[in-house]
Amino acid sequence: MQTLVERGCGLDVHQATVVACLLMVLKNGKVYKEIRTFGTTTRELLALREWLLSQGCTNVAMESTGVYWKPVYAILEGVALELVVANAQHVKKVPGRKTDVKDAEWIADLLCHGLLRPSFVPPPSIRALRDLLRYRRKLVESQAAERNRLLKLLETANIKLASVATDVFGMCGRLMLRALIEGKATSQEMAELAKGLPRKKIPQLEQALEGKLEEHHRFLLHLQLDRLEAAEKDLAVLEQRIQEKLRPYEAQLTLLDEIPGVDWTLAAAIIAEFGVDMSVFGGTSQLASWAGVCPGNNESAGKRHNSRIPKGNVYLKTALVEAANAAARTKGTYLRDKFYRLKARRGYKRAVVAVAHKILVAIYHMLSHKVRYHDLGDLYLDHLNKHHLTRNLVRRLERLGYTVTLELAA
């Protein structure tokens, strides 16, 4: 097989070491191979970069092993090297004698023959935004978990505040929680802390706040409420930082906000995962496969079998599914009509993934051509097959005993 890269290097990246195999095709057709091992500290990685540049290396490939490839990529990025980060499942060697050196040789061999498919690595600005949005998601999840633990603790102490109050963590609810922690006020005094509309429920609140709250309950309640408020403060600071990073993408955010089910948070998460440059993807099919919202392939002997959707980008997939769930509740839209048609035939899960795929395709075209979102309307699918729909509706009415006469409206 003819080599496509004359000077390529394969890196087998680990937590503490990086094994590099440099392959160079000489003028006489022979292949010169040199193997070196470097550490993963910044000084060692800079030495790796200098060695590659001194040897005239043009291409470097590595596996996407956890987070260990990221510092290596950051050091080698921005110099005269074409970097390839490959999916580890795509470069797995035939089982047998496996060592770090042979893994590096195998990656270098695949690179030189052009057999590696590069993974999408966004530019540094998008990577920074991605880190912020992913950490925001973790903070929101931890905040929700802390709220659930606090509510569970109240139920353990037979405090039925969640059954009466609309929002336990609102202004009035927090005043009552602080009063419960202090343990000095009576249930009637705590119920009087309600303000506005909740004052109509003072008798119910008084009964709900009568429980068996022990000392260790108050101690845990104090810790959980402090942790919840600390998470809220951190989330506010983080969102302010995210807004600063999103200023260059205000035009794209405005476009994405027009899609039913997509709000500011989801639009920011979508931009943070794959950026705004759609030219890096070959088309909507490749983008849908990368996101994990396309059907899987499972065919053997000419028969198609049931298959799961690919794993894809978990953060992007969950954001798209969340948007699809919201779009399914937006009345008068094409996405809602499509969701309920698919749900009746294929079930809820397949329908919501299909709507998520529709949203992703719309995002691709909107960002590629810088056009606004145009909703087809909830009657679009009816007009596509108007005669078939009319015939079916007439038959259903006739089976119910009616005589149907059709007449076009003026």
Secondary structure, DSSP 8 states (H G I E B T S, - for coil): ---S-SEEEEEEE-SSEEEEEEEEE-TTS-EEEEEEEEESSHHHHHHHHHHHHHTT--EEEEE--TTTHHHHHHHHTTSS-EEEEE-GGGS---SSS--HHHHHHHHHHHHHTT---B-----HHHHHHHHHHHHHHHHHHHHHHHHHHHHHHHHHTT--HHHH-S-TTSHHHHHHHHHHHHT-S-HHHHHTT--SGGGGGHHHHHHHT-S---HHHHHHHHHHHHHHHHHHHHHHHHHHHHHHHTGGGHHHHHHHTTSTT--HHHHHHHHHHH-S-GGGSSSHHHHHHHHT-S----EETTEE---------HHHHHHHHHHHHHHTTSTT-HHHHHHHHHHHHH-HHHHHHHHHHHHHHHHHHHHHHT-------TTHHHHHTHHHHHHHHHHHHHHTT---------
